[in-house]
Amino acid sequence: MKQEKRAWVYCRIDAPEDTHGALKNQRKLLMDYAEQMGFVVAGCSEDFGSGADFERPGWKRAAKAVQEGNIDVLVVQNISRIGRDTCRIMEYLEKLRQSGIDVYSPMEGKLSFSLQRFIGMCMGGKDLSP
């Protein structure tokens, strides 16, 4: 029997509050996507504000779930919801990969990055992958 993957849904909007329902819509989109993919949602967290700050409470909850081995998949709307610093995002993606965590987005599917692409992105967006 195939074991269902445990997912953490992470949402973030840039605004300081959700006056237009963007966060609510993002959460619904991601929950629906997780269900479509056959994931069991083990948790959900959300943040308001800048992606430049990686000390966000919702992001810390997701990171804790990873550290404790409680999830197999992280679901985000797109890569920019993790943060706005490309090199830091790539560091987190590598840590997730090393922990056996896959990252999925309804807009991009399964996210995967090679070392060449990582180095290229840190060098100003050049894709150095073969």
N, C-alpha and C positions, 0 to 999 in steps of 0.2 A: 504494500500500500504506500502510495506517495505521500510524504509528509508535507503538510501545508507550511508555507513560509510565513514567518511572523514579521509583520511590517510596522514601522513607525512612520506616521504621517507628520511631516513638518511643514508648517505654513508660516510665511512672513510677508507683511506688507510694509512699505516704506513710510506710510503715514503714521502719525502718533496715535491715531484712533481710527476705528472702523466706521466712519460716518456714512459711507456709501455701500456697506455690505460686502466689500471686496474680500475681506478675510473669511467671512461666512461662505461666500461663493467658492473661494479657493479650497476651503476645507471640504465642501461638498464634492467638488471636482476630484480631489485627491482620494476621498473616501470611496467614491464611485469607481475610480480607476483601480484602487486596491482591490475592491470586490471583483471587478472585471478580470483582473489578473489572477484571481484565486488566492490572494493573500489574506491572512487573518490579521486584522489590525490589533496590535498589542498595545499601542499607545498613540497619542497625538499631542503635539505641543505647537504653540504659536507665539509669534513675536510681532511687535510693532516697532517701526523705526529703522534706522540705518543698518545696512548690511556691512558697513565698515567695522562695526562693533561686534566682535565674536563672543563677547561676554553676555550674551542675551540669555535670559532664564529659560526660554523654550528650547533654544539650541543646546543649553547645558543639560536639560532633561533628556533630549535625544542622545547626546553623547554618553550620558550615564547608562542609558538602556544598552548602548553599544558595549561599553566597558563591562557591564554585568552579564553580557551574553544573552540578553533577552530578546534580541531581534535578529532577523536574517536579511532584512530589506529596509532601506530608507526610501520613502516616497516624497518627492518635492515637486512643485509645479514646474520649475526649471532650475538650472544650475545657479542662477543669480539669487534665488531665494536662500541659498546657503550663506552667501555673502558676496561682497563686491571686490574683494582683494583676490585676484586670480591665483597668485602663488599660495596664499593661505587656503583657498578652496582646494587647490590641487594637493596640498599637504593633507587636508582632511580626507579627500577622496582616497589617497594612498593609504592612510591609516584605516579607513573603512575596508579597503580591498584586503589589507593584511589581516583584518579581523574577520574576513569572510563575508562581509556585508556588501550586497549589491545595492546600487542606487538607481531608482527608476523615476521617470518623469512621463506624464501623459503626453507631453509635447515632444520629448526626445527619446522615449523608450528607455532601454537599459543604458546607463552612462558608463563609458569605459574610456580611459585615457592611457596612452602609452607614455613611457618616460620621455620619448622624443617630443611628443606633443606638450607634455608638462614643461620641459625646458624651453620649448619654443614659445609657449604662452607667457612664461616668465621673462622672455626676452622681447616682449612687445608684440606678441600675437603671431609670430612666425611658426608655422606648422612644420616641424622637422621630421615628421614621421615618413617612412619610406613609401 
